[in-house]
Amino acid sequence: MNGWNAAGNVLYDVTWDVEGLCTSQVANLGCAGNFNNDEVINITDLLILLSLFDCGWDCPDGDITGDGQVNVADLLAFLGVFGESC
C-alpha cells in the first residue's frame, strides 16, 4: 500500500546518506552543531543554523559538512547530533 490509500500498519523505513563527510569531520561532528558554545546541541543551535541556511558560499559558521555552503546536508548532519553534549 502507498501513503495515499487508507491502510492499517503501514511502516516506512528511511535511510539517509550524507555525502561529503570525511572521517575527520565525522569524528568532530559531535560539537560541530554547538553554535552558541553552551556545550549542548539544542534548539537554540538549530535556530542559529536555520538563520544561516542558504546564505550562499563561504559561510563557515553554519557549514558542518565543509562544502562551503549551509544547506540540507548540514541540517541533516545537525539533526544527527541534536541533543548531544560536547
Backbone as JSON, one array per atom type, in Angstrom:
{
  "sequence": "MNGWNAAGNVLYDVTWDVEGLCTSQVANLGCAGNFNNDEVINITDLLILLSLFDCGWDCPDGDITGDGQVNVADLLAFLGVFGESC",
  "N": [[0.84, -1.18, 0.0], [0.44, 2.28, -0.64], [1.14, 5.62, 0.63], [-1.15, 7.05, 0.09], [-3.4, 5.52, 0.2], [-5.83, 4.29, 2.45], [-4.77, 2.37, 5.04], [-4.02, -0.07, 7.47], [-1.31, -0.3, 9.79], [0.93, 0.61, 8.2], [4.24, 1.0, 7.47], [7.16, 2.99, 7.14], [10.47, 2.84, 6.15], [13.24, 4.7, 6.33], [16.38, 5.64, 5.09], [19.19, 7.68, 5.48], [21.84, 9.02, 3.67], [24.59, 10.95, 4.09], [26.53, 12.59, 2.03], [29.94, 13.55, 1.42], [31.14, 13.9, 3.87], [34.13, 13.57, 5.48], [36.32, 11.3, 7.27], [37.59, 12.71, 9.38], [35.86, 14.88, 9.74], [33.53, 13.6, 10.55], [34.4, 12.58, 12.99], [34.66, 14.91, 14.46], [32.13, 15.89, 14.5], [30.44, 15.84, 16.66], [30.56, 18.23, 18.18], [30.25, 20.11, 16.3], [27.77, 21.23, 15.75], [27.3, 22.93, 17.83], [26.65, 25.9, 18.07], [26.36, 28.13, 19.74], [28.13, 27.73, 21.77], [27.46, 26.53, 24.27], [27.9, 24.02, 25.15], [25.95, 22.11, 24.7], [23.99, 20.65, 22.21], [21.26, 22.02, 20.99], [17.88, 23.39, 20.71], [18.34, 26.12, 20.44], [20.74, 26.18, 19.02], [19.83, 25.03, 16.67], [18.11, 27.05, 15.72], [19.99, 29.03, 15.19], [21.45, 27.76, 13.15], [19.41, 27.57, 11.21], [19.06, 30.28, 10.67], [21.32, 30.79, 9.24], [20.98, 29.32, 7.01], [21.22, 28.56, 3.59], [22.86, 30.76, 2.92], [24.56, 31.25, 0.9], [27.83, 31.05, -0.57], [30.87, 30.45, 1.28], [30.27, 30.39, 4.13], [31.3, 29.8, 6.91], [30.45, 29.53, 9.57], [28.01, 28.05, 9.85], [28.48, 25.83, 8.34], [28.59, 22.66, 8.5], [29.27, 20.35, 7.09], [31.43, 21.05, 5.55], [31.42, 21.84, 2.87], [31.36, 24.4, 1.94], [28.96, 25.75, 1.94], [25.76, 26.4, 3.49], [23.36, 24.12, 3.82], [20.85, 21.6, 3.07], [22.26, 19.25, 3.63], [23.88, 20.01, 5.78], [21.9, 20.54, 7.68], [20.82, 17.95, 8.02], [23.07, 16.62, 9.03], [23.33, 18.04, 11.39], [20.94, 17.33, 12.71], [21.55, 14.72, 13.27], [23.22, 14.89, 15.48], [21.78, 16.24, 17.33], [20.81, 17.16, 20.59], [23.01, 16.09, 21.82], [25.9, 16.3, 24.0], [28.88, 18.26, 24.29]],
  "CA": [[0.0, 0.0, 0.0], [1.19, 3.52, -0.57], [0.67, 6.55, 1.64], [-2.41, 7.68, -0.3], [-4.51, 4.61, 0.49], [-6.06, 4.03, 3.87], [-4.34, 1.02, 5.38], [-3.51, -0.21, 8.82], [0.05, -0.78, 9.99], [1.85, 0.95, 7.12], [5.5, 1.49, 8.03], [8.15, 3.47, 6.18], [11.84, 2.75, 6.64], [14.01, 5.68, 5.57], [17.8, 5.67, 5.38], [19.83, 8.89, 4.97], [23.28, 9.02, 3.44], [25.1, 12.31, 3.94], [27.77, 12.51, 1.29], [30.85, 14.67, 1.56], [31.77, 13.92, 5.18], [35.31, 12.71, 5.59], [36.45, 10.69, 8.59], [37.91, 13.7, 10.39], [34.68, 15.67, 10.02], [32.62, 12.77, 11.33], [34.94, 12.49, 14.34], [34.45, 16.19, 15.14], [30.76, 16.32, 14.3], [29.75, 15.92, 17.94], [30.48, 19.61, 18.65], [30.13, 21.0, 15.14], [26.48, 21.9, 15.8], [27.2, 23.74, 19.04], [26.94, 27.23, 17.55], [26.41, 29.15, 20.8], [29.18, 27.31, 22.71], [26.96, 26.23, 25.61], [28.26, 22.62, 25.38], [24.82, 21.23, 24.41], [23.42, 20.93, 20.89], [19.83, 22.09, 21.31], [17.01, 24.17, 19.83], [19.0, 27.4, 20.17], [21.69, 25.94, 17.94], [19.04, 24.81, 15.47], [17.66, 28.35, 15.24], [21.17, 29.69, 14.61], [21.71, 27.1, 11.87], [18.37, 27.96, 10.26], [19.29, 31.66, 10.27], [22.44, 30.78, 8.29], [20.62, 28.42, 5.92], [21.24, 29.07, 2.21], [23.46, 32.08, 2.91], [25.48, 31.34, -0.23], [29.16, 30.44, -0.37], [31.75, 30.97, 2.32], [29.55, 30.56, 5.4], [31.92, 28.79, 7.77], [29.81, 29.37, 10.88], [26.99, 27.02, 9.84], [28.86, 24.79, 7.38], [29.01, 21.47, 9.24], [29.82, 19.33, 6.18], [32.68, 21.52, 4.95], [31.32, 22.0, 1.42], [31.37, 25.81, 1.62], [27.63, 26.34, 1.97], [24.86, 25.88, 4.53], [22.23, 23.58, 3.05], [20.14, 20.46, 3.65], [23.24, 18.3, 4.17], [24.25, 20.5, 7.11], [20.75, 20.32, 8.56], [20.75, 16.52, 8.33], [24.2, 16.31, 9.93], [22.98, 18.63, 12.69], [19.9, 16.5, 13.35], [22.21, 13.51, 13.75], [23.87, 15.12, 16.78], [20.89, 17.04, 18.16], [20.64, 16.65, 21.94], [24.3, 15.62, 22.33], [26.75, 17.23, 24.75], [30.27, 18.3, 23.8]],
  "C": [[0.89, 1.25, 0.0], [0.54, 4.45, 0.45], [-0.67, 7.2, 1.31], [-3.61, 6.8, 0.04], [-4.64, 4.43, 1.99], [-5.71, 2.57, 4.15], [-3.84, 1.02, 6.82], [-2.07, -0.7, 8.81], [0.97, -0.55, 8.8], [3.08, 1.57, 7.74], [6.42, 1.93, 6.91], [9.52, 3.4, 6.84], [12.7, 3.64, 5.75], [15.46, 5.64, 6.03], [18.39, 6.92, 4.73], [21.32, 8.65, 4.8], [23.71, 10.46, 3.22], [26.47, 12.2, 3.29], [28.64, 13.72, 1.57], [31.49, 14.78, 2.94], [32.99, 13.01, 5.17], [35.41, 12.21, 7.03], [36.73, 11.73, 9.66], [36.71, 14.56, 10.73], [33.68, 14.87, 10.84], [33.09, 12.69, 12.77], [34.67, 13.77, 15.13], [33.01, 16.67, 15.1], [30.02, 16.5, 15.62], [29.62, 17.33, 18.48], [30.3, 20.58, 17.5], [28.81, 21.75, 15.15], [26.28, 22.79, 17.01], [27.57, 25.19, 18.71], [27.04, 28.31, 18.62], [27.36, 28.79, 21.93], [28.68, 27.09, 24.14], [27.15, 24.76, 25.97], [27.11, 21.64, 25.18], [24.26, 21.64, 23.05], [21.9, 20.84, 21.04], [19.09, 23.0, 20.34], [17.61, 25.54, 19.51], [19.99, 27.27, 19.03], [20.96, 25.7, 16.62], [18.58, 26.13, 14.88], [18.81, 29.14, 14.62], [21.47, 29.09, 13.25], [20.68, 27.52, 10.82], [18.54, 29.42, 9.81], [20.42, 31.77, 9.25], [22.12, 29.99, 7.03], [20.59, 29.15, 4.59], [21.82, 30.48, 2.13], [24.4, 32.27, 1.73], [26.8, 30.65, 0.1], [29.9, 31.14, 0.74], [30.99, 31.35, 3.58], [30.11, 29.57, 6.42], [31.21, 28.55, 9.09], [28.79, 28.24, 10.92], [27.31, 25.84, 8.95], [29.44, 23.58, 8.11], [29.73, 20.48, 8.33], [31.1, 19.77, 5.49], [32.62, 21.7, 3.45], [31.22, 23.47, 1.0], [30.01, 26.48, 1.61], [26.81, 25.71, 3.09], [23.59, 25.44, 3.82], [21.62, 22.39, 3.78], [21.11, 19.45, 4.26], [23.69, 18.72, 5.56], [23.13, 20.3, 8.11], [20.63, 18.85, 8.96], [21.87, 16.09, 9.27], [23.91, 16.85, 11.32], [21.96, 17.78, 13.42], [20.48, 15.2, 13.89], [22.88, 13.67, 15.1], [23.02, 15.94, 17.74], [20.69, 16.37, 19.53], [21.93, 16.15, 22.58], [24.98, 16.71, 23.14], [28.15, 17.16, 24.19], [31.23, 17.89, 24.89]]
}
